[in-house]
Amino acid sequence: MSQQSDDDDTVLLEQTKPKLKKPPLFKVVLINDDYTPMEFVVNILESIFNHDREQATQIMLHVHKLGKGVCGIFTKDIAETKVIQVNNFARENKHPLMCEMEEA
Ligand code: TYC
């Protein structure tokens, strides 16, 4: 709310727009490949994305059948961190699994 006075001493109140905008959101997307074991992908979906075993298995099978799939939707910093964690963990275990982010 901003205040302004005019000639006759009345105070005009004018509504100003709220200044906070919602942050942009990013999908973290898992990509299929022919070599990463299904169990390894399910473990990643449980440990990094906090899905239960059932949800993790559904997402892994979706990616396996359709080529890619969303693991979760996050603000930019969190999405970037998750992508790095997945890619580092996959490389440490010598799997070619790939993870990316796209604006939601
Ligand atoms: N296609 C893999 C297999 O048959 C499993 C897999 C699922 C790999 C999802 C990557 O993002 C992935 N072992």
Backbone and ligand atoms as CSV (ligand in chain L), in Angstrom:
chain,resi,resn,atom,element,x,y,z
A,1,MET,N,N,0.861,-1.197,0.000
A,1,MET,CA,C,0.000,0.000,0.000
A,1,MET,C,C,0.894,1.243,0.000
A,2,SER,N,N,0.666,2.207,-0.912
A,2,SER,CA,C,1.450,3.439,-0.876
A,2,SER,C,C,0.514,4.594,-0.572
A,3,GLN,N,N,1.046,5.618,0.118
A,3,GLN,CA,C,0.228,6.776,0.533
A,3,GLN,C,C,0.597,7.999,-0.276
A,4,GLN,N,N,-0.402,8.826,-0.511
A,4,GLN,CA,C,-0.218,10.034,-1.301
A,4,GLN,C,C,-1.214,11.037,-0.729
A,5,SER,N,N,-0.841,12.318,-0.548
A,5,SER,CA,C,-1.860,13.266,-0.078
A,5,SER,C,C,-2.201,14.209,-1.220
A,6,ASP,N,N,-3.436,14.688,-1.236
A,6,ASP,CA,C,-3.815,15.664,-2.259
A,6,ASP,C,C,-4.182,16.986,-1.593
A,7,ASP,N,N,-4.694,17.925,-2.347
A,7,ASP,CA,C,-4.889,19.299,-1.871
A,7,ASP,C,C,-5.796,19.423,-0.647
A,8,ASP,N,N,-6.850,18.621,-0.570
A,8,ASP,CA,C,-7.816,18.824,0.505
A,8,ASP,C,C,-7.543,17.961,1.741
A,9,ASP,N,N,-6.302,17.580,1.940
A,9,ASP,CA,C,-5.876,16.856,3.147
A,9,ASP,C,C,-6.415,15.420,3.259
A,10,THR,N,N,-7.135,14.959,2.240
A,10,THR,CA,C,-7.531,13.550,2.313
A,10,THR,C,C,-6.332,12.705,1.866
A,11,VAL,N,N,-6.280,11.533,2.410
A,11,VAL,CA,C,-5.154,10.649,2.077
A,11,VAL,C,C,-5.644,9.590,1.085
A,12,LEU,N,N,-4.941,9.510,-0.025
A,12,LEU,CA,C,-5.331,8.505,-1.018
A,12,LEU,C,C,-4.500,7.253,-0.794
A,13,LEU,N,N,-5.179,6.154,-0.706
A,13,LEU,CA,C,-4.464,4.882,-0.548
A,13,LEU,C,C,-4.587,4.122,-1.861
A,14,GLU,N,N,-3.463,3.682,-2.314
A,14,GLU,CA,C,-3.459,3.009,-3.616
A,14,GLU,C,C,-2.808,1.639,-3.440
A,15,GLN,N,N,-3.487,0.627,-3.908
A,15,GLN,CA,C,-2.957,-0.736,-3.763
A,15,GLN,C,C,-1.817,-0.926,-4.754
A,16,THR,N,N,-0.657,-1.349,-4.267
A,16,THR,CA,C,0.439,-1.654,-5.185
A,16,THR,C,C,0.538,-3.174,-5.330
A,17,LYS,N,N,1.107,-3.630,-6.435
A,17,LYS,CA,C,1.210,-5.076,-6.690
A,17,LYS,C,C,2.164,-5.719,-5.697
A,18,PRO,N,N,1.857,-6.933,-5.229
A,18,PRO,CA,C,2.817,-7.627,-4.355
A,18,PRO,C,C,4.138,-7.813,-5.113
A,19,LYS,N,N,5.261,-7.608,-4.438
A,19,LYS,CA,C,6.546,-7.634,-5.157
A,19,LYS,C,C,7.147,-9.034,-5.299
A,20,LEU,N,N,6.617,-10.015,-4.535
A,20,LEU,CA,C,7.225,-11.350,-4.598
A,20,LEU,C,C,6.620,-12.160,-5.728
A,21,LYS,N,N,7.482,-12.667,-6.596
A,21,LYS,CA,C,7.011,-13.559,-7.657
A,21,LYS,C,C,7.342,-14.976,-7.262
A,22,LYS,N,N,6.527,-15.936,-7.721
A,22,LYS,CA,C,6.849,-17.343,-7.458
A,22,LYS,C,C,8.114,-17.698,-8.242
A,23,PRO,N,N,9.023,-18.472,-7.643
A,23,PRO,CA,C,10.243,-18.835,-8.377
A,23,PRO,C,C,9.904,-19.788,-9.522
A,24,PRO,N,N,10.665,-19.745,-10.637
A,24,PRO,CA,C,10.425,-20.721,-11.711
A,24,PRO,C,C,10.760,-22.128,-11.221
A,25,LEU,N,N,10.052,-23.111,-11.751
A,25,LEU,CA,C,10.263,-24.503,-11.322
A,25,LEU,C,C,10.876,-25.319,-12.462
A,26,PHE,N,N,11.621,-26.331,-12.080
A,26,PHE,CA,C,12.333,-27.168,-13.056
A,26,PHE,C,C,12.042,-28.637,-12.815
A,27,LYS,N,N,11.769,-29.352,-13.940
A,27,LYS,CA,C,11.580,-30.807,-13.852
A,27,LYS,C,C,12.955,-31.461,-13.867
A,28,VAL,N,N,13.148,-32.462,-13.024
A,28,VAL,CA,C,14.344,-33.298,-13.139
A,28,VAL,C,C,13.919,-34.559,-13.891
A,29,VAL,N,N,14.587,-34.802,-15.016
A,29,VAL,CA,C,14.170,-35.847,-15.955
A,29,VAL,C,C,15.243,-36.931,-16.041
A,30,LEU,N,N,14.822,-38.173,-15.930
A,30,LEU,CA,C,15.719,-39.319,-16.059
A,30,LEU,C,C,15.607,-39.859,-17.479
A,31,ILE,N,N,16.751,-40.219,-18.071
A,31,ILE,CA,C,16.791,-40.703,-19.453
A,31,ILE,C,C,17.078,-42.209,-19.444
A,32,ASN,N,N,16.403,-42.935,-20.320
A,32,ASN,CA,C,16.645,-44.388,-20.398
A,32,ASN,C,C,17.981,-44.691,-21.066
A,33,ASP,N,N,18.556,-45.820,-20.730
A,33,ASP,CA,C,19.695,-46.370,-21.474
A,33,ASP,C,C,19.593,-47.887,-21.372
A,34,ASP,N,N,20.448,-48.599,-22.107
A,34,ASP,CA,C,20.316,-50.064,-22.153
A,34,ASP,C,C,21.145,-50.775,-21.091
A,35,TYR,N,N,21.936,-50.056,-20.315
A,35,TYR,CA,C,22.937,-50.715,-19.451
A,35,TYR,C,C,22.731,-50.545,-17.950
A,36,THR,N,N,22.183,-49.393,-17.514
A,36,THR,CA,C,22.029,-49.176,-16.065
A,36,THR,C,C,21.011,-50.176,-15.511
A,37,PRO,N,N,21.376,-50.918,-14.451
A,37,PRO,CA,C,20.423,-51.901,-13.902
A,37,PRO,C,C,19.164,-51.223,-13.345
A,38,MET,N,N,18.023,-51.881,-13.540
A,38,MET,CA,C,16.746,-51.344,-13.035
A,38,MET,C,C,16.819,-51.083,-11.528
A,39,GLU,N,N,17.438,-51.994,-10.793
A,39,GLU,CA,C,17.522,-51.861,-9.333
A,39,GLU,C,C,18.302,-50.589,-8.936
A,40,PHE,N,N,19.332,-50.264,-9.695
A,40,PHE,CA,C,20.130,-49.066,-9.412
A,40,PHE,C,C,19.270,-47.810,-9.599
A,41,VAL,N,N,18.454,-47.792,-10.653
A,41,VAL,CA,C,17.579,-46.633,-10.924
A,41,VAL,C,C,16.530,-46.493,-9.807
A,42,VAL,N,N,15.956,-47.621,-9.402
A,42,VAL,CA,C,14.959,-47.591,-8.310
A,42,VAL,C,C,15.621,-47.053,-7.034
A,43,ASN,N,N,16.843,-47.492,-6.747
A,43,ASN,CA,C,17.547,-47.006,-5.546
A,43,ASN,C,C,17.768,-45.499,-5.592
A,44,ILE,N,N,18.102,-44.982,-6.766
A,44,ILE,CA,C,18.301,-43.534,-6.917
A,44,ILE,C,C,16.992,-42.785,-6.667
A,45,LEU,N,N,15.898,-43.318,-7.219
A,45,LEU,CA,C,14.598,-42.649,-7.047
A,45,LEU,C,C,14.159,-42.652,-5.578
A,46,GLU,N,N,14.556,-43.671,-4.840
A,46,GLU,CA,C,14.250,-43.721,-3.402
A,46,GLU,C,C,15.172,-42.791,-2.620
A,47,SER,N,N,16.473,-42.865,-2.896
A,47,SER,CA,C,17.426,-42.167,-2.018
A,47,SER,C,C,17.529,-40.680,-2.338
A,48,ILE,N,N,17.493,-40.301,-3.614
A,48,ILE,CA,C,17.686,-38.881,-3.967
A,48,ILE,C,C,16.345,-38.154,-4.084
A,49,PHE,N,N,15.297,-38.880,-4.509
A,49,PHE,CA,C,14.010,-38.202,-4.739
A,49,PHE,C,C,12.937,-38.567,-3.709
A,50,ASN,N,N,13.325,-39.398,-2.733
A,50,ASN,CA,C,12.424,-39.754,-1.615
A,50,ASN,C,C,11.112,-40.413,-2.047
A,51,HIS,N,N,11.129,-41.103,-3.188
A,51,HIS,CA,C,9.933,-41.866,-3.569
A,51,HIS,C,C,9.928,-43.181,-2.786
A,52,ASP,N,N,8.723,-43.727,-2.512
A,52,ASP,CA,C,8.704,-45.059,-1.899
A,52,ASP,C,C,8.974,-46.093,-3.005
A,53,ARG,N,N,9.175,-47.344,-2.597
A,53,ARG,CA,C,9.604,-48.380,-3.557
A,53,ARG,C,C,8.611,-48.518,-4.727
A,54,GLU,N,N,7.333,-48.451,-4.394
A,54,GLU,CA,C,6.257,-48.564,-5.387
A,54,GLU,C,C,6.332,-47.446,-6.438
A,55,GLN,N,N,6.383,-46.203,-5.968
A,55,GLN,CA,C,6.470,-45.045,-6.887
A,55,GLN,C,C,7.766,-45.115,-7.695
A,56,ALA,N,N,8.861,-45.451,-7.010
A,56,ALA,CA,C,10.180,-45.504,-7.667
A,56,ALA,C,C,10.159,-46.525,-8.794
A,57,THR,N,N,9.527,-47.680,-8.542
A,57,THR,CA,C,9.451,-48.736,-9.555
A,57,THR,C,C,8.605,-48.280,-10.750
A,58,GLN,N,N,7.480,-47.612,-10.465
A,58,GLN,CA,C,6.613,-47.081,-11.543
A,58,GLN,C,C,7.372,-46.093,-12.430
A,59,ILE,N,N,8.101,-45.168,-11.787
A,59,ILE,CA,C,8.830,-44.146,-12.553
A,59,ILE,C,C,9.931,-44.802,-13.390
A,60,MET,N,N,10.659,-45.748,-12.778
A,60,MET,CA,C,11.739,-46.438,-13.503
A,60,MET,C,C,11.162,-47.162,-14.733
A,61,LEU,N,N,10.019,-47.852,-14.555
A,61,LEU,CA,C,9.418,-48.593,-15.674
A,61,LEU,C,C,8.905,-47.654,-16.763
A,62,HIS,N,N,8.367,-46.498,-16.341
A,62,HIS,CA,C,7.925,-45.475,-17.300
A,62,HIS,C,C,9.114,-45.032,-18.166
A,63,VAL,N,N,10.238,-44.737,-17.505
A,63,VAL,CA,C,11.438,-44.292,-18.240
A,63,VAL,C,C,11.941,-45.421,-19.148
A,64,HIS,N,N,11.956,-46.638,-18.620
A,64,HIS,CA,C,12.426,-47.807,-19.385
A,64,HIS,C,C,11.595,-47.998,-20.659
A,65,LYS,N,N,10.276,-47.797,-20.551
A,65,LYS,CA,C,9.398,-48.046,-21.710
A,65,LYS,C,C,9.317,-46.866,-22.660
A,66,LEU,N,N,9.309,-45.636,-22.093
A,66,LEU,CA,C,9.023,-44.456,-22.932
A,66,LEU,C,C,10.251,-43.590,-23.240
A,67,GLY,N,N,11.390,-43.907,-22.603
A,67,GLY,CA,C,12.625,-43.188,-22.960
A,67,GLY,C,C,13.044,-42.112,-21.992
A,68,LYS,N,N,12.072,-41.453,-21.356
A,68,LYS,CA,C,12.403,-40.483,-20.309
A,68,LYS,C,C,11.220,-40.286,-19.375
A,69,GLY,N,N,11.484,-39.683,-18.222
A,69,GLY,CA,C,10.389,-39.470,-17.268
A,69,GLY,C,C,10.809,-38.522,-16.151
A,70,VAL,N,N,9.815,-37.896,-15.550
A,70,VAL,CA,C,10.056,-36.882,-14.515
A,70,VAL,C,C,10.216,-37.552,-13.138
A,71,CYS,N,N,11.316,-37.213,-12.456
A,71,CYS,CA,C,11.555,-37.739,-11.091
A,71,CYS,C,C,10.972,-36.812,-10.046
A,72,GLY,N,N,10.864,-35.512,-10.380
A,72,GLY,CA,C,10.346,-34.536,-9.421
A,72,GLY,C,C,10.449,-33.143,-10.011
A,73,ILE,N,N,9.797,-32.167,-9.353
A,73,ILE,CA,C,9.800,-30.773,-9.805
A,73,ILE,C,C,10.260,-29.907,-8.632
A,74,PHE,N,N,11.267,-29.060,-8.881
A,74,PHE,CA,C,11.941,-28.337,-7.795
A,74,PHE,C,C,12.313,-26.927,-8.245
A,75,THR,N,N,12.705,-26.091,-7.276
A,75,THR,CA,C,13.292,-24.796,-7.636
A,75,THR,C,C,14.659,-25.070,-8.278
A,76,LYS,N,N,15.214,-24.035,-8.923
A,76,LYS,CA,C,16.418,-24.214,-9.745
A,76,LYS,C,C,17.592,-24.843,-8.975
A,77,ASP,N,N,17.914,-24.296,-7.816
A,77,ASP,CA,C,19.076,-24.777,-7.046
A,77,ASP,C,C,18.916,-26.240,-6.651
A,78,ILE,N,N,17.706,-26.586,-6.229
A,78,ILE,CA,C,17.484,-27.966,-5.780
A,78,ILE,C,C,17.532,-28.904,-6.972
A,79,ALA,N,N,16.917,-28.514,-8.097
A,79,ALA,CA,C,16.953,-29.353,-9.306
A,79,ALA,C,C,18.404,-29.557,-9.751
A,80,GLU,N,N,19.205,-28.482,-9.755
A,80,GLU,CA,C,20.620,-28.593,-10.171
A,80,GLU,C,C,21.373,-29.563,-9.267
A,81,THR,N,N,21.129,-29.453,-7.969
A,81,THR,CA,C,21.809,-30.332,-7.009
A,81,THR,C,C,21.440,-31.797,-7.241
A,82,LYS,N,N,20.152,-32.063,-7.477
A,82,LYS,CA,C,19.693,-33.453,-7.688
A,82,LYS,C,C,20.325,-34.033,-8.955
A,83,VAL,N,N,20.373,-33.216,-10.034
A,83,VAL,CA,C,20.972,-33.695,-11.295
A,83,VAL,C,C,22.433,-34.077,-11.058
A,84,ILE,N,N,23.168,-33.221,-10.335
A,84,ILE,CA,C,24.587,-33.501,-10.048
A,84,ILE,C,C,24.717,-34.771,-9.206
A,85,GLN,N,N,23.849,-34.913,-8.199
A,85,GLN,CA,C,23.921,-36.096,-7.329
A,85,GLN,C,C,23.681,-37.372,-8.133
A,86,VAL,N,N,22.665,-37.358,-9.019
A,86,VAL,CA,C,22.369,-38.554,-9.832
A,86,VAL,C,C,23.555,-38.866,-10.738
A,87,ASN,N,N,24.042,-37.845,-11.454
A,87,ASN,CA,C,25.112,-38.092,-12.417
A,87,ASN,C,C,26.402,-38.539,-11.714
A,88,ASN,N,N,26.738,-37.927,-10.574
A,88,ASN,CA,C,27.928,-38.358,-9.818
A,88,ASN,C,C,27.787,-39.800,-9.329
A,89,PHE,N,N,26.626,-40.106,-8.767
A,89,PHE,CA,C,26.415,-41.449,-8.211
A,89,PHE,C,C,26.478,-42.501,-9.326
A,90,ALA,N,N,25.886,-42.177,-10.490
A,90,ALA,CA,C,25.918,-43.107,-11.624
A,90,ALA,C,C,27.367,-43.329,-12.086
A,91,ARG,N,N,28.128,-42.239,-12.206
A,91,ARG,CA,C,29.524,-42.354,-12.671
A,91,ARG,C,C,30.378,-43.130,-11.669
A,92,GLU,N,N,30.182,-42.860,-10.366
A,92,GLU,CA,C,30.951,-43.585,-9.328
A,92,GLU,C,C,30.732,-45.089,-9.444
A,93,ASN,N,N,29.525,-45.465,-9.892
A,93,ASN,CA,C,29.186,-46.884,-10.010
A,93,ASN,C,C,29.330,-47.394,-11.448
A,94,LYS,N,N,29.956,-46.573,-12.293
A,94,LYS,CA,C,30.257,-46.940,-13.688
A,94,LYS,C,C,29.015,-47.280,-14.519
A,95,HIS,N,N,27.917,-46.539,-14.256
A,95,HIS,CA,C,26.717,-46.707,-15.067
A,95,HIS,C,C,26.535,-45.463,-15.941
A,96,PRO,N,N,25.980,-45.638,-17.156
A,96,PRO,CA,C,25.845,-44.498,-18.071
A,96,PRO,C,C,24.582,-43.654,-17.829
A,97,LEU,N,N,23.833,-43.950,-16.783
A,97,LEU,CA,C,22.574,-43.247,-16.484
A,97,LEU,C,C,22.722,-41.727,-16.609
A,98,MET,N,N,21.755,-41.112,-17.272
A,98,MET,CA,C,21.778,-39.657,-17.481
A,98,MET,C,C,20.537,-39.006,-16.892
A,99,CYS,N,N,20.765,-37.822,-16.333
A,99,CYS,CA,C,19.695,-37.058,-15.715
A,99,CYS,C,C,19.837,-35.601,-16.180
A,100,GLU,N,N,18.718,-34.959,-16.461
A,100,GLU,CA,C,18.727,-33.578,-16.969
A,100,GLU,C,C,17.657,-32.756,-16.266
A,101,MET,N,N,17.701,-31.428,-16.468
A,101,MET,CA,C,16.578,-30.626,-15.975
A,101,MET,C,C,15.989,-29.799,-17.110
A,102,GLU,N,N,14.677,-29.552,-17.033
A,102,GLU,CA,C,14.013,-28.676,-18.013
A,102,GLU,C,C,13.022,-27.788,-17.278
A,103,GLU,N,N,12.837,-26.556,-17.777
A,103,GLU,CA,C,11.920,-25.652,-17.104
A,103,GLU,C,C,10.495,-26.239,-17.146
A,104,ALA,N,N,9.817,-26.178,-16.002
A,104,ALA,CA,C,8.487,-26.822,-15.906
A,104,ALA,C,C,7.416,-25.930,-16.540
L,1,TYC,N1,N,16.652,-49.781,-19.529
L,1,TYC,C1,C,17.393,-50.221,-18.341
L,1,TYC,C2,C,17.479,-51.722,-18.325
L,1,TYC,O1,O,16.772,-52.398,-19.058
L,1,TYC,C3,C,16.751,-49.695,-17.054
L,1,TYC,C4,C,16.752,-48.203,-16.967
L,1,TYC,C5,C,15.606,-47.539,-16.560
L,1,TYC,C6,C,17.889,-47.480,-17.251
L,1,TYC,C7,C,15.581,-46.157,-16.458
L,1,TYC,C8,C,17.898,-46.073,-17.151
L,1,TYC,O2,O,16.728,-44.061,-16.607
L,1,TYC,C9,C,16.746,-45.422,-16.745
L,1,TYC,N2,N,18.344,-52.262,-17.473
